[in-house]
């Protein structure tokens, strides 16, 4: 594969990670990466601005309109 990872490259990376961190740390690392990815996806889907107007003022604005 040009510009990508093949099966052998991924296996070598997995073995290196296993040797460096050990088998007991891998679930913790995987869980942390999963949470980071889900938080990133959630942050990209949220609106850019957050409305911090108190609820009472919003209700008054609607009544005036």
Beta strands, then each sheet from edge to edge (+ up, - down):
end
